[in-house]
C-alpha cells in the first residue's frame, strides 16, 4: 500500500522543484527524500520525475499524479484547519448534567452567556438528583455536589456551599429550640430516610417526620412549620434575613458541601468544554456568610 505521507512528499518536491529545498521544508535529509520518491515510483511502476543536474520536473504521468495528490493535500490541509478552528471556537452540542437546584439557580446565566457569545454552540442540560455516569450517559460535563467518588474523572472545584439547620418561629414556639442531643426526638425534615446529623460534635441518626428528595421543598416545609431542616444558604438567606426562618445551634454552618465540575479528561479538551468551564469559573462567586438582618420585622 502506498503511504499518503509519500504522496504528500511528492507534492512538496514538485512545488519546491528540488529535493534539497523539499528536504529543508520538511526537516529531513535530501537522501531520505530521494529514497522515498524512488520507492514511490517503484510501487507505482512509473517514472514521476525527470532529474537533471540543473532542474527537476514532473513527467507526463507525474503531472497527472501531482494534480490528484495536490487536490488530496488541499483537502487534508482544509480538514486540519477546520479541526484547529474548532479547538479555538466552541461548536456543536455540549451535554451537561446537574443537580436540579444548582441547575435552576446557577447554571442558567452561564449557559445564556455561553450561547450568546458562541452562536455555533448548543447546550443540552439534564437536571438529575442522582449519581451521574458521565461517560456511559454520553455527557461532556457534570456538576457534582458533595464528596467525589470516581478518581478516574477530572474534577475542578468551583465553590463550597454552607448548610444550616433552620426552623420557623411557628415551629419553635410550639416545640421549643432543641439542644444538639434532642435532635433525635425533634420533628425533622430529611432528604434521606435515615440521615445522620452532627451538631457540636454530637451525631444523631434522625427519623424524619417528612422525607423529600428536593432541598427547595425541604425549605418550603420548614417555612410552613413542619420541622427542622438542614438546607443550603442560597435557599434560606432571604427567609432568615426577614425572620421567617431561624438559624439553630449558632452561626457556624452545619456542614460545607464542595461543588465540582467533572469531565472525562484533561487531554485534548474540546473547545466547547474548555470555554464553558472558563465561563462557569468566572461567574461562580463565593457564598457570603448568612447574617440575620435585625432591622427587619420578625
Backbone bond lengths (Angstrom), bond angles and torsions (degrees), N, CA, C in turn:
res aa  C-N    CA-C-N  psi(-1)  N-CA   C-N-CA  omega(-1)  CA-C   N-CA-C  phi
1 X - - - 1.466 - - 1.529 110.12 -
2 X 1.313 115.68 134.44 1.459 120.71 -179.45 1.522 109.56 -78.83
3 X 1.320 115.58 132.38 1.460 121.27 -177.69 1.530 111.23 -75.22
4 X 1.343 118.12 130.76 1.468 120.38 174.17 1.525 111.88 -57.94
5 X 1.346 116.39 -29.72 1.468 119.42 178.97 1.520 110.74 -64.53
6 X 1.344 117.85 -36.70 1.464 120.44 177.99 1.527 111.10 -70.75
7 X 1.324 116.90 -33.01 1.465 120.47 175.95 1.525 110.05 -64.08
8 X 1.352 116.53 -42.68 1.460 120.35 178.38 1.533 110.79 -67.79
9 X 1.353 116.02 -34.04 1.464 119.89 176.33 1.526 110.42 -62.74
10 X 1.305 116.94 -42.37 1.468 120.92 178.57 1.528 110.82 -59.61
11 X 1.336 117.23 -42.77 1.461 121.10 177.59 1.527 110.28 -59.05
12 X 1.328 116.67 -43.80 1.470 120.78 -179.61 1.523 111.17 -63.07
13 X 1.331 116.83 -41.59 1.468 120.72 -179.77 1.528 110.79 -63.56
14 X 1.329 117.10 -45.37 1.465 120.28 -179.85 1.528 110.27 -62.16
15 X 1.307 116.77 -43.42 1.464 120.08 -179.24 1.536 111.23 -66.14
16 X 1.325 116.14 -38.01 1.464 120.36 -178.36 1.523 112.03 -80.02
17 X 1.364 116.86 -19.94 1.463 123.24 -177.86 1.524 112.12 57.86
18 X 1.354 114.67 28.09 1.466 118.48 -177.67 1.524 109.76 -168.03
19 X 1.340 116.75 135.76 1.462 120.68 172.58 1.527 110.27 -64.09
20 X 1.325 115.48 -39.92 1.465 120.03 -176.51 1.528 110.96 -64.17
21 X 1.330 117.29 -47.79 1.464 120.03 -179.36 1.532 111.31 -67.29
22 X 1.330 116.69 -38.53 1.465 119.90 177.97 1.535 110.46 -63.05
23 X 1.343 115.75 -42.00 1.467 119.80 179.00 1.524 110.96 -62.06
24 X 1.338 115.73 -40.49 1.465 120.32 179.32 1.525 111.23 -64.41
25 X 1.329 117.47 -41.74 1.470 121.62 179.98 1.532 111.70 -64.44
26 X 1.331 115.90 -35.81 1.473 120.29 -174.90 1.523 113.27 -94.04
27 X 1.327 117.07 -8.50 1.452 120.13 178.59 1.519 113.27 74.10
28 X 1.332 117.32 31.50 1.461 122.09 177.25 1.528 108.46 -127.52
29 X 1.326 117.20 176.19 1.456 119.66 -177.27 1.524 111.30 -84.69
30 X 1.330 115.48 157.78 1.462 121.04 177.17 1.525 110.45 -61.56
31 X 1.344 116.64 -38.53 1.458 120.82 -179.73 1.521 111.18 -62.08
32 X 1.365 116.03 -40.97 1.465 120.28 178.57 1.519 110.98 -61.88
33 X 1.344 116.59 -43.12 1.464 120.91 178.41 1.527 110.04 -60.61
34 X 1.327 116.51 -47.32 1.461 120.98 -178.04 1.518 111.22 -61.72
35 X 1.347 117.18 -43.15 1.463 121.04 -178.16 1.526 110.96 -66.43
36 X 1.325 117.19 -41.71 1.471 119.83 -178.41 1.525 111.71 -68.84
37 X 1.319 117.95 -38.21 1.468 120.53 176.37 1.528 109.85 -65.89
38 X 1.341 116.24 -40.49 1.454 119.70 177.80 1.522 111.94 -61.59
39 X 1.341 116.92 -43.74 1.468 120.56 177.89 1.528 111.28 -64.54
40 X 1.355 116.83 -36.45 1.464 120.25 178.36 1.530 110.12 -62.92
41 X 1.315 116.69 -43.72 1.469 120.53 179.48 1.535 110.72 -63.61
42 X 1.330 117.33 -39.54 1.469 120.49 178.91 1.524 111.25 -63.07
43 X 1.334 116.93 -43.70 1.465 120.29 -178.78 1.527 111.48 -67.39
44 X 1.320 116.66 -36.02 1.466 120.25 178.56 1.533 111.74 -78.86
45 X 1.327 115.92 -23.33 1.458 119.85 -178.03 1.516 112.93 73.28
46 X 1.315 117.09 29.65 1.456 121.09 -178.36 1.528 109.26 -150.86
47 X 1.325 115.88 148.22 1.464 119.92 177.65 1.530 108.58 -84.29
48 X 1.322 116.43 127.76 1.462 121.50 -175.90 1.528 112.55 -100.57
49 X 1.348 116.24 -27.61 1.464 119.70 -174.37 1.519 111.02 -130.14
50 X 1.318 115.16 141.23 1.454 122.03 170.27 1.528 107.42 -95.68
51 X 1.337 116.55 122.79 1.458 120.90 -176.96 1.521 109.22 -111.32
52 X 1.322 115.85 128.04 1.462 121.47 172.03 1.522 107.37 -129.74
53 X 1.284 117.27 174.54 1.466 119.74 179.15 1.515 112.24 -69.12
54 X 1.345 116.93 -21.92 1.464 120.11 -176.25 1.524 114.05 -102.03
55 X 1.311 117.18 -32.44 1.464 118.27 -174.47 1.520 111.29 -150.36
56 X 1.319 113.02 169.20 1.460 121.68 179.15 1.517 106.62 -135.34
57 X 1.316 115.50 128.58 1.458 118.33 179.72 1.521 109.82 -144.37
58 X 1.366 117.29 153.98 1.459 119.62 -179.47 1.532 111.56 -74.30
59 X 1.322 114.60 147.61 1.455 120.42 171.76 1.525 108.97 -75.30
60 X 1.345 116.96 -179.52 1.470 119.53 176.79 1.514 110.75 -59.39
61 X 1.327 116.83 -44.83 1.468 120.20 177.54 1.523 110.07 -66.14
62 X 1.357 115.44 -35.29 1.456 120.06 179.44 1.517 112.11 -64.59
63 X 1.333 116.71 -36.93 1.466 120.67 178.71 1.535 109.98 -63.68
64 X 1.326 115.68 -46.23 1.472 119.51 179.29 1.525 110.56 -62.30
65 X 1.344 115.43 -44.30 1.467 119.63 -179.15 1.526 110.70 -65.44
66 X 1.329 116.69 -38.93 1.468 120.88 178.95 1.525 110.79 -61.61
67 X 1.328 116.99 -43.20 1.469 120.15 -178.55 1.523 110.95 -60.82
68 X 1.347 116.49 -42.72 1.473 119.26 178.94 1.528 111.21 -68.75
69 X 1.308 115.97 -45.84 1.476 119.42 -179.00 1.528 111.27 -65.90
70 X 1.325 116.88 -35.23 1.456 120.84 179.47 1.525 110.76 -64.92
71 X 1.351 115.91 -38.80 1.470 119.52 177.25 1.527 110.74 -64.54
72 X 1.344 116.33 -40.14 1.475 120.11 177.94 1.525 109.85 -65.23
73 X 1.338 116.74 -41.48 1.469 120.72 179.57 1.527 110.84 -60.43
74 X 1.337 115.78 -39.58 1.471 119.73 179.45 1.524 110.47 -64.29
75 X 1.335 117.10 -39.86 1.468 120.64 178.54 1.525 110.95 -65.69
76 X 1.336 116.72 -39.63 1.470 120.75 178.20 1.527 110.49 -63.88
77 X 1.335 116.06 -44.50 1.471 119.87 178.84 1.523 111.12 -62.66
78 X 1.339 115.94 -39.60 1.464 120.16 178.79 1.528 111.00 -65.27
79 X 1.339 116.55 -41.44 1.469 120.66 179.09 1.523 110.73 -64.02
80 X 1.348 116.09 -43.64 1.468 119.34 178.94 1.520 111.48 -63.13
81 X 1.331 115.71 -41.93 1.464 120.37 179.54 1.524 111.51 -63.62
82 X 1.334 116.39 -41.18 1.463 120.62 -179.78 1.523 111.46 -63.66
83 X 1.347 115.50 -43.30 1.462 119.52 179.74 1.524 110.76 -65.15
84 X 1.334 117.39 -40.56 1.461 120.27 179.19 1.520 111.44 -64.93
85 X 1.327 116.68 -38.14 1.465 120.22 177.58 1.518 110.70 -65.15
86 X 1.337 116.24 -38.61 1.470 119.45 178.89 1.522 111.24 -66.18
87 X 1.336 116.51 -28.74 1.452 119.25 176.71 1.525 111.08 -69.49
88 X 1.330 116.72 -24.84 1.462 120.94 -179.38 1.525 112.17 -92.33
89 X 1.324 117.03 -35.40 1.460 121.28 -175.35 1.530 110.11 -117.35
90 X 1.327 118.06 122.17 1.467 120.58 -179.89 1.525 112.04 -60.82
91 X 1.316 115.86 136.40 1.458 121.04 175.78 1.517 108.46 -153.41
92 X 1.324 115.90 161.38 1.453 120.34 178.85 1.523 112.19 82.74
93 X 1.323 114.92 -175.96 1.467 122.02 -173.56 1.522 112.00 -85.80
94 X 1.321 116.18 127.96 1.461 123.48 173.67 1.520 107.98 -106.72
95 X 1.337 117.24 116.60 1.468 121.58 -178.33 1.535 109.08 -101.31
96 X 1.335 115.02 121.88 1.466 122.43 -175.61 1.517 109.29 -123.68
97 X 1.323 116.57 140.85 1.465 121.69 171.98 1.520 108.99 -118.14
98 X 1.328 115.66 145.53 1.461 119.92 -178.16 1.522 109.69 -154.83
99 X 1.342 117.34 148.64 1.463 118.54 168.07 1.531 109.80 -57.12
100 X 1.314 116.29 148.58 1.468 120.57 -173.38 1.518 113.03 -56.07
101 X 1.317 116.89 -48.31 1.463 120.58 -176.32 1.520 111.50 -60.21
102 X 1.325 117.01 -49.14 1.465 120.36 -178.63 1.522 110.66 -65.32
103 X 1.322 116.53 -41.04 1.452 119.93 -179.85 1.507 112.93 -61.71
104 X 1.341 116.30 -44.56 1.468 119.80 -178.31 1.524 112.04 -69.98
105 X 1.329 116.90 -40.16 1.455 119.92 -170.28 1.527 114.39 -91.07
106 X 1.338 117.48 -28.96 1.463 118.44 -170.94 1.524 114.67 -120.99
107 X 1.320 118.94 -28.59 1.458 120.02 -175.10 1.525 113.90 -81.05
108 X 1.332 117.58 -26.50 1.468 120.42 -175.13 1.532 112.87 -54.76
109 X 1.340 120.37 -50.22 1.474 118.71 -179.81 1.524 113.05 -65.55
110 X 1.335 117.44 -32.41 1.464 120.33 179.09 1.527 110.02 -67.30
111 X 1.335 115.99 -46.04 1.460 120.41 -179.95 1.529 110.63 -64.05
112 X 1.327 116.71 -42.57 1.466 120.52 179.78 1.524 110.90 -60.47
113 X 1.324 117.52 -45.93 1.460 121.84 179.37 1.526 111.06 -63.20
114 X 1.312 116.26 -41.90 1.472 121.80 -179.65 1.529 111.18 -61.63
115 X 1.329 116.77 -45.20 1.466 120.71 -177.26 1.530 112.09 -71.29
116 X 1.334 116.81 -33.99 1.469 119.71 177.75 1.529 110.65 -67.87
117 X 1.316 116.43 -39.92 1.464 120.48 -177.21 1.530 112.89 -76.13
118 X 1.324 116.78 -25.62 1.466 120.16 -173.56 1.531 109.60 -129.56
119 X 1.324 117.56 87.34 1.471 121.55 -172.79 1.525 114.60 -65.88
120 X 1.343 118.57 -18.08 1.464 120.37 178.49 1.528 112.18 -85.54
121 X 1.320 116.56 -2.34 1.476 121.02 -176.84 1.524 110.91 -95.27
122 X 1.323 114.98 153.27 1.462 122.97 173.19 1.521 108.04 -134.94
123 X 1.320 116.55 156.22 1.466 121.11 -178.21 1.523 109.85 -133.64
124 X 1.317 115.52 137.32 1.465 121.87 168.98 1.532 107.10 -119.86
125 X 1.316 116.24 118.82 1.464 121.48 -178.98 1.522 109.28 -106.62
126 X 1.321 115.93 123.64 1.465 122.49 178.65 1.524 107.72 -107.88
127 X 1.339 117.15 116.33 1.460 121.31 177.70 1.531 107.92 -94.36
128 X 1.318 115.93 121.71 1.466 119.78 -175.36 1.518 110.21 -150.71
129 X 1.327 116.40 123.45 1.472 121.42 177.00 1.527 109.18 -93.84
130 X 1.317 115.58 64.21 1.458 122.11 -179.48 1.518 108.40 -156.15
131 X 1.310 115.67 172.68 1.462 119.43 176.30 1.524 109.28 -69.86
132 X 1.328 115.93 131.19 1.457 121.90 -177.74 1.528 109.35 -99.13
133 X 1.334 116.10 132.20 1.461 121.94 173.91 1.532 107.18 -100.20
134 X 1.317 114.97 94.00 1.466 121.85 -166.95 1.531 112.45 -56.42
135 X 1.306 117.02 -55.70 1.458 120.72 -174.27 1.520 111.12 -72.24
136 X 1.346 116.50 -44.58 1.463 119.96 -178.43 1.528 112.36 -61.26
137 X 1.336 116.82 -30.99 1.458 120.82 -177.95 1.529 113.08 -94.69
138 X 1.322 116.59 5.81 1.459 120.41 175.71 1.516 114.03 67.19
139 X 1.333 116.82 36.27 1.463 121.47 -178.27 1.525 110.38 -98.69
140 X 1.326 115.79 147.79 1.463 121.14 177.40 1.526 111.91 -88.56
141 X 1.329 115.77 -30.12 1.462 120.63 -171.31 1.517 108.38 -157.27
142 X 1.329 116.51 146.49 1.466 119.81 175.94 1.522 109.40 -141.46
143 X 1.313 115.53 148.80 1.467 122.19 173.29 1.520 107.48 -96.36
144 X 1.319 115.54 128.52 1.469 120.67 -179.10 1.523 108.81 -124.31
145 X 1.318 116.32 130.58 1.462 121.64 178.38 1.518 108.82 -114.89
146 X 1.334 116.19 125.92 1.456 120.72 -179.26 1.517 111.50 109.86
147 X 1.350 116.75 -171.17 1.474 121.10 -177.70 1.523 111.52 -61.81
148 X 1.328 115.40 142.79 1.458 121.04 177.49 1.521 109.80 -85.10
149 X 1.315 116.92 142.29 1.461 119.85 -177.89 1.520 113.66 -129.58
150 X 1.333 118.62 9.33 1.464 121.39 179.65 1.521 108.55 -133.04
151 X 1.336 115.90 99.19 1.459 120.57 -175.42 1.522 113.01 -74.45
152 X 1.337 118.11 -10.44 1.459 120.58 -179.01 1.526 112.18 -77.01
153 X 1.326 117.64 -13.55 1.457 121.83 -179.01 1.527 110.51 -97.94
154 X 1.319 115.39 155.77 1.467 121.02 175.34 1.524 108.05 -86.98
155 X 1.313 116.95 133.31 1.463 121.45 -178.52 1.529 109.53 -124.28
156 X 1.320 115.65 129.78 1.463 121.62 176.65 1.523 108.39 -116.06
157 X 1.328 116.54 117.45 1.469 120.36 -178.20 1.516 110.19 -72.88
158 X 1.323 115.69 129.37 1.459 121.74 -179.18 1.528 112.30 -101.15
159 X 1.323 117.03 -41.86 1.464 120.53 -175.58 1.515 109.10 -172.16
160 X 1.326 115.34 179.57 1.461 122.29 171.27 1.521 108.50 -128.17
161 X 1.321 116.63 139.56 1.457 120.89 179.50 1.530 108.85 -112.32
162 X 1.345 117.56 124.76 1.468 120.18 175.97 1.528 111.03 -81.49
163 X 1.322 115.63 143.89 1.464 123.11 174.67 1.528 108.57 -113.40
164 X 1.344 116.16 147.46 1.458 121.53 176.34 1.524 109.96 -131.93
165 X 1.331 114.69 153.82 1.466 120.46 168.98 1.526 107.80 -83.37
166 X 1.322 115.90 130.69 1.465 119.50 179.53 1.525 110.45 -137.61
167 X 1.328 113.99 158.04 1.471 121.42 173.61 1.524 107.63 -152.18
168 X 1.313 116.17 157.94 1.457 120.41 -179.52 1.526 110.70 -81.77
169 X 1.345 118.06 155.42 1.470 120.05 174.61 1.531 111.88 -56.46
170 X 1.331 117.97 -34.69 1.466 121.07 178.86 1.521 110.32 -61.59
171 X 1.321 117.02 -45.51 1.476 120.03 179.70 1.525 110.44 -64.28
172 X 1.337 117.07 -44.57 1.464 120.77 -175.99 1.527 111.73 -67.41
173 X 1.337 117.01 -33.91 1.469 119.11 178.45 1.527 110.99 -69.86
174 X 1.319 116.50 -28.35 1.467 120.41 -178.68 1.526 112.48 -86.12
175 X 1.348 116.86 -40.68 1.463 120.05 -173.23 1.526 113.55 -111.97
176 X 1.336 116.79 -10.90 1.457 120.01 -178.76 1.517 112.42 82.32
177 X 1.329 115.57 164.12 1.466 120.98 178.28 1.514 109.75 -83.82
178 X 1.321 118.51 121.95 1.468 120.19 -176.16 1.523 112.03 -78.87
179 X 1.307 116.80 155.24 1.452 121.88 168.28 1.524 107.46 -89.28
180 X 1.343 119.08 164.63 1.469 120.43 -179.53 1.529 113.13 -53.08
181 X 1.321 117.42 -37.37 1.475 119.04 -177.13 1.528 112.46 -77.38
182 X 1.350 116.66 -10.39 1.471 120.23 -179.29 1.525 113.06 -92.19
183 X 1.337 117.71 -2.51 1.460 120.04 -174.73 1.529 112.71 -60.67
184 X 1.325 116.80 -33.39 1.456 119.79 -178.30 1.513 112.93 -61.82
185 X 1.320 117.33 -27.14 1.465 121.14 -179.34 1.523 112.56 -99.64
186 X 1.338 116.97 -4.46 1.470 120.65 -177.50 1.525 110.29 -79.85
187 X 1.314 114.96 162.58 1.469 120.75 175.19 1.534 107.20 -84.57
188 X 1.309 115.21 111.40 1.472 120.37 -173.45 1.531 111.15 -115.85
189 X 1.303 113.81 151.32 1.471 121.81 176.87 1.521 106.64 -108.42
190 X 1.323 116.76 112.94 1.459 120.64 -173.69 1.518 113.38 -108.17
191 X 1.327 114.96 155.45 1.469 121.41 173.73 1.529 109.22 -94.18
192 X 1.316 116.58 -19.29 1.465 122.36 174.56 1.511 109.06 -125.91
193 X 1.330 116.52 161.83 1.462 120.54 -176.95 1.520 111.73 -61.80
194 X 1.331 116.97 -40.29 1.465 120.49 178.72 1.521 108.66 -137.67
195 X 1.314 115.61 91.77 1.466 121.35 178.40 1.513 109.86 -93.60
196 X 1.342 115.04 156.99 1.455 121.24 171.83 1.523 108.10 -109.19
197 X 1.326 115.58 119.94 1.458 120.98 177.54 1.521 108.95 -104.62
198 X 1.332 115.74 145.62 1.465 120.33 -179.66 1.518 109.84 -125.31
199 X 1.332 115.93 130.41 1.462 122.85 177.38 1.518 108.14 -136.79
200 X 1.329 116.36 123.81 1.462 121.82 177.25 1.530 112.00 51.05
201 X 1.329 115.70 40.88 1.454 120.86 178.28 1.515 114.90 81.93
202 X 1.323 117.66 -4.75 1.469 121.67 179.70 1.535 108.79 -95.80
203 X 1.324 116.88 119.64 1.465 121.16 178.90 1.513 110.07 -98.71
204 X 1.336 115.08 133.61 1.462 120.80 -176.91 1.523 109.91 -132.51
205 X 1.324 115.78 127.64 1.467 120.55 173.82 1.528 107.10 -84.87
206 X 1.339 115.80 113.67 1.455 118.90 -175.19 1.530 111.09 -91.86
207 X 1.308 114.93 154.13 1.464 122.46 174.44 1.524 106.36 -117.68
208 X 1.342 118.07 92.90 1.466 120.76 -169.00 1.530 113.28 -62.51
209 X 1.325 114.11 142.13 1.454 119.25 171.13 1.529 110.15 -77.34
210 X 1.347 115.12 -23.59 1.457 121.61 176.53 1.522 108.23 -141.18
211 X 1.324 116.22 127.21 1.468 121.83 178.35 1.523 109.32 -114.61
212 X 1.319 115.86 128.80 1.464 122.39 -178.02 1.530 109.05 -131.38
213 X 1.310 116.41 164.99 1.462 119.55 172.88 1.525 111.10 -117.54
214 X 1.328 115.99 25.76 1.453 121.18 -177.43 1.528 109.10 -143.09
215 X 1.341 116.53 122.35 1.462 120.46 -176.31 1.524 112.56 -68.45
216 X 1.319 117.87 -32.30 1.462 119.81 177.76 1.525 111.05 -64.93
217 X 1.327 116.64 -39.74 1.461 119.87 176.93 1.524 110.77 -67.49
218 X 1.339 116.63 -35.88 1.461 119.80 176.80 1.525 110.89 -62.43
219 X 1.328 116.06 -40.01 1.457 120.63 177.48 1.526 110.94 -64.26
220 X 1.328 117.19 -43.12 1.462 121.04 178.88 1.529 111.12 -63.33
221 X 1.334 116.28 -38.36 1.460 119.74 178.45 1.527 110.99 -65.53
222 X 1.332 116.69 -39.37 1.464 119.96 176.95 1.527 110.62 -64.09
223 X 1.320 117.27 -41.53 1.465 120.99 177.28 1.522 111.44 -61.61
224 X 1.327 116.61 -32.45 1.466 120.86 -179.42 1.531 112.86 -80.42
225 X 1.344 116.69 -2.70 1.466 119.57 177.00 1.511 114.57 88.45
226 X 1.343 117.13 14.44 1.473 119.64 -178.40 1.517 111.55 -67.54
227 X 1.336 117.42 -40.67 1.455 119.04 -177.70 1.508 112.19 175.34
228 X 1.330 114.95 -159.69 1.461 123.22 -178.92 1.525 108.62 -94.25
229 X 1.325 116.12 134.91 1.462 120.78 179.62 1.523 109.76 -125.97
230 X 1.327 115.28 151.66 1.471 121.60 173.36 1.533 106.46 -111.48
231 X 1.340 115.60 105.05 1.467 120.81 -169.02 1.532 111.03 -134.60
232 X 1.339 117.49 158.19 1.467 120.69 -177.64 1.524 112.85 -74.82
233 X 1.317 114.60 152.24 1.464 121.75 -176.20 1.527 113.89 -56.35
234 X 1.333 120.17 -43.25 1.471 117.84 -177.70 1.527 113.81 -56.94
235 X 1.328 117.53 -27.40 1.459 120.35 -179.09 1.524 112.93 -79.55
236 X 1.318 117.23 -25.78 1.470 119.48 -170.16 1.525 113.53 -114.02
237 X 1.325 117.60 -4.94 1.461 119.86 -172.97 1.531 112.02 -53.50
238 X 1.328 116.67 -51.98 1.460 120.43 -176.67 1.527 111.31 -65.68
239 X 1.337 116.92 -41.09 1.468 120.49 -178.89 1.522 111.74 -66.51
240 X 1.345 116.64 -35.04 1.468 119.77 176.67 1.520 110.30 -70.19
241 X 1.324 116.61 -41.13 1.460 119.61 -178.04 1.526 112.70 -66.39
242 X 1.335 117.16 -32.70 1.470 117.38 179.53 1.530 112.84 -98.42
243 X 1.342 116.61 8.66 1.461 120.14 171.36 1.511 115.82 86.09
244 X 1.323 119.14 5.40 1.465 120.03 -179.96 1.526 112.10 -77.79
245 X 1.329 116.48 -18.07 1.463 122.13 174.02 1.523 108.79 -133.66
246 X 1.319 115.98 146.55 1.464 122.51 177.04 1.528 109.04 -112.79
247 X 1.336 116.28 137.02 1.457 121.51 175.35 1.522 108.51 -82.09
248 X 1.328 116.15 130.65 1.465 121.31 -178.60 1.530 110.92 -100.31
249 X 1.322 115.22 153.58 1.467 123.91 171.51 1.529 113.70 66.19
250 X 1.331 117.82 30.52 1.454 120.57 173.68 1.514 113.84 89.87
251 X 1.341 115.99 174.08 1.474 120.90 -172.81 1.529 114.41 -77.88
252 X 1.330 117.75 -15.06 1.466 119.62 -178.35 1.527 110.08 -69.00
253 X 1.337 118.11 133.54 1.471 119.88 179.59 1.527 112.33 -58.08
254 X 1.319 115.07 146.39 1.458 120.02 176.26 1.521 110.85 -66.18
255 X 1.314 117.27 -34.39 1.462 122.10 176.17 1.520 108.38 -166.63
256 X 1.323 115.47 164.37 1.456 122.89 175.52 1.532 108.03 -118.19
257 X 1.312 115.71 138.33 1.456 119.92 178.13 1.534 108.89 -122.51
258 X 1.333 115.75 121.34 1.460 120.75 179.19 1.524 110.31 -75.53
259 X 1.326 115.08 144.89 1.469 122.13 175.89 1.527 107.38 -111.92
260 X 1.322 116.30 124.48 1.461 121.40 178.77 1.526 110.39 -122.37
261 X 1.309 115.60 146.70 1.458 121.34 164.07 1.519 106.51 -96.41
262 X 1.330 117.84 125.74 1.456 120.79 -178.75 1.527 109.96 -116.32
263 X 1.324 115.33 144.30 1.456 121.31 -179.80 1.529 108.40 -152.43
264 X 1.340 117.79 163.46 1.465 119.50 -167.28 1.520 116.01 -67.72
265 X 1.360 118.83 -39.62 1.458 119.43 -171.20 1.516 111.27 -158.30
266 X 1.341 115.63 150.68 1.461 120.89 173.85 1.534 111.65 -83.44
267 X 1.331 117.60 -19.08 1.450 122.14 -174.81 1.532 111.56 -75.36
268 X 1.333 116.26 128.94 1.471 121.87 178.90 1.532 111.76 49.11
269 X 1.309 115.68 49.14 1.460 120.78 -178.29 1.527 109.68 -63.72
270 X 1.348 118.65 123.70 1.469 120.16 -179.28 1.526 111.24 -59.63
271 X 1.325 115.30 149.16 1.464 120.15 -178.99 1.523 111.11 -57.67
272 X 1.333 117.91 -38.20 1.460 120.34 -177.25 1.522 111.32 -61.37
273 X 1.346 117.41 -35.87 1.467 120.80 178.52 1.527 110.51 -77.86
274 X 1.340 116.51 -46.17 1.462 120.73 -177.47 1.522 112.18 -60.58
275 X 1.329 116.66 -46.26 1.469 120.57 -177.50 1.526 110.36 -68.84
276 X 1.349 117.56 -39.12 1.461 119.00 178.94 1.530 110.69 -66.18
277 X 1.322 117.53 -39.01 1.461 120.70 177.17 1.524 111.15 -60.91
278 X 1.329 116.48 -42.52 1.469 120.30 178.30 1.533 110.66 -60.98
279 X 1.344 116.24 -43.43 1.466 120.28 179.48 1.522 111.02 -65.90
280 X 1.326 116.22 -40.47 1.462 120.96 179.92 1.523 111.14 -63.82
281 X 1.317 116.07 -41.71 1.468 120.57 178.88 1.524 110.88 -65.43
282 X 1.342 116.62 -42.09 1.466 120.96 -177.50 1.523 112.17 -66.82
283 X 1.334 117.52 -33.02 1.461 121.08 -175.52 1.522 113.48 -95.88
284 X 1.337 117.54 -0.56 1.465 120.92 177.82 1.523 109.18 -91.17
285 X 1.314 116.15 117.31 1.468 120.95 -177.94 1.524 110.08 -108.78
286 X 1.349 117.37 147.29 1.459 120.17 176.72 1.529 111.19 -61.03
287 X 1.324 115.88 144.59 1.457 120.29 179.48 1.530 109.05 -79.04
288 X 1.354 118.80 119.72 1.470 120.19 179.73 1.523 111.26 -68.60
289 X 1.347 117.36 158.31 1.465 120.59 -179.90 1.530 111.65 -59.22
290 X 1.319 114.68 152.29 1.467 120.97 178.81 1.515 108.76 -88.34
291 X 1.340 116.19 114.81 1.462 121.27 -177.81 1.525 109.08 -127.10
292 X 1.331 119.01 117.13 1.465 119.69 175.42 1.512 111.58 -60.17
293 X 1.327 116.73 147.55 1.465 121.78 179.32 1.527 108.95 -97.66
294 X 1.351 117.50 106.94 1.469 119.83 -176.67 1.524 113.79 -68.83
295 X 1.302 118.29 -15.05 1.448 120.90 -176.64 1.518 112.70 -80.32
296 X 1.324 115.95 -18.19 1.460 118.11 -178.82 1.528 110.58 -83.75
297 X 1.311 114.06 152.01 1.467 118.28 177.88 1.509 109.95 -70.26
298 X 1.320 113.61 145.13 1.465 119.63 -177.55 1.503 109.62 -107.83
